[in-house]
Amino acid sequence: MAKRKIVWSNNAKKRLYGILEFYIERNKSKSYSIKLYKLLNKEVKLILKYPDLGLKTSEESVRGLIIDTYIIYYEVTDDKIIIHTIWDCRQDPDSKIIK
């Protein structure tokens, strides 16, 4: 089996950058955003080693990895791990779209 790689969807990238920009603007500093980015990347890399690490979701092939107050929704295929979105658990759950 070929080694899997992580692929961030456009939606996931947009949400991640939005979260990081929010904290840069709110804190008037990049330091928290840098720490958060490193934490999220470290945890996402664990999915490469342990693809079933996340919890099963209502979407059949999608799992959710809980990191602090965020959930990263991802799907495992033969050659890649697709990050569909990142969700801040403090948001309205009715507005959540995974795929």
Contacts in CASP RR format, 6 or more apart in sequence:
PFRMAT RR
TARGET T0000
AUTHOR 0000-0000-0000
METHOD contacts of the structure
MODEL  1
MAKRKIVWSNNAKKRLYGILEFYIERNKSKSYSIKLYKLLNKEVKLILKY
PDLGLKTSEESVRGLIIDTYIIYYEVTDDKIIIHTIWDCRQDPDSKIIK
1 78 0 8 1.000
2 78 0 8 1.000
2 79 0 8 1.000
4 48 0 8 1.000
4 51 0 8 1.000
4 76 0 8 1.000
4 77 0 8 1.000
4 78 0 8 1.000
4 79 0 8 1.000
4 80 0 8 1.000
4 81 0 8 1.000
5 48 0 8 1.000
5 79 0 8 1.000
5 80 0 8 1.000
5 81 0 8 1.000
6 44 0 8 1.000
6 45 0 8 1.000
6 47 0 8 1.000
6 48 0 8 1.000
6 80 0 8 1.000
6 81 0 8 1.000
6 83 0 8 1.000
7 80 0 8 1.000
7 81 0 8 1.000
7 82 0 8 1.000
7 83 0 8 1.000
8 16 0 8 1.000
8 83 0 8 1.000
9 82 0 8 1.000
9 83 0 8 1.000
9 84 0 8 1.000
9 85 0 8 1.000
11 84 0 8 1.000
11 85 0 8 1.000
12 72 0 8 1.000
12 83 0 8 1.000
12 84 0 8 1.000
12 85 0 8 1.000
12 86 0 8 1.000
15 85 0 8 1.000
15 86 0 8 1.000
15 87 0 8 1.000
16 37 0 8 1.000
16 40 0 8 1.000
16 86 0 8 1.000
19 36 0 8 1.000
19 70 0 8 1.000
19 86 0 8 1.000
19 88 0 8 1.000
20 33 0 8 1.000
20 36 0 8 1.000
20 37 0 8 1.000
21 33 0 8 1.000
23 32 0 8 1.000
23 33 0 8 1.000
23 36 0 8 1.000
24 30 0 8 1.000
24 33 0 8 1.000
27 33 0 8 1.000
39 67 0 8 1.000
39 68 0 8 1.000
40 67 0 8 1.000
40 70 0 8 1.000
40 72 0 8 1.000
40 86 0 8 1.000
43 65 0 8 1.000
43 67 0 8 1.000
43 72 0 8 1.000
44 65 0 8 1.000
44 72 0 8 1.000
44 74 0 8 1.000
44 83 0 8 1.000
46 53 0 8 1.000
46 65 0 8 1.000
47 53 0 8 1.000
47 54 0 8 1.000
47 65 0 8 1.000
47 74 0 8 1.000
47 76 0 8 1.000
47 81 0 8 1.000
48 81 0 8 1.000
51 76 0 8 1.000
51 81 0 8 1.000
52 63 0 8 1.000
52 76 0 8 1.000
53 63 0 8 1.000
53 65 0 8 1.000
54 63 0 8 1.000
54 64 0 8 1.000
54 65 0 8 1.000
54 66 0 8 1.000
54 74 0 8 1.000
55 63 0 8 1.000
55 64 0 8 1.000
55 65 0 8 1.000
55 66 0 8 1.000
56 63 0 8 1.000
57 63 0 8 1.000
57 64 0 8 1.000
57 73 0 8 1.000
57 98 0 8 1.000
59 73 0 8 1.000
59 98 0 8 1.000
59 99 0 8 1.000
61 75 0 8 1.000
61 76 0 8 1.000
62 73 0 8 1.000
62 74 0 8 1.000
62 75 0 8 1.000
62 84 0 8 1.000
62 98 0 8 1.000
62 99 0 8 1.000
63 73 0 8 1.000
63 74 0 8 1.000
63 75 0 8 1.000
63 76 0 8 1.000
64 71 0 8 1.000
64 72 0 8 1.000
64 73 0 8 1.000
64 74 0 8 1.000
65 71 0 8 1.000
65 72 0 8 1.000
65 74 0 8 1.000
69 88 0 8 1.000
69 89 0 8 1.000
69 90 0 8 1.000
70 86 0 8 1.000
70 87 0 8 1.000
70 88 0 8 1.000
70 89 0 8 1.000
71 86 0 8 1.000
71 87 0 8 1.000
71 89 0 8 1.000
72 83 0 8 1.000
72 85 0 8 1.000
72 86 0 8 1.000
72 87 0 8 1.000
73 83 0 8 1.000
73 84 0 8 1.000
73 85 0 8 1.000
73 86 0 8 1.000
73 87 0 8 1.000
73 98 0 8 1.000
73 99 0 8 1.000
74 81 0 8 1.000
74 82 0 8 1.000
74 83 0 8 1.000
74 84 0 8 1.000
75 81 0 8 1.000
75 82 0 8 1.000
75 84 0 8 1.000
76 82 0 8 1.000
84 98 0 8 1.000
84 99 0 8 1.000
85 97 0 8 1.000
85 98 0 8 1.000
85 99 0 8 1.000
87 96 0 8 1.000
END
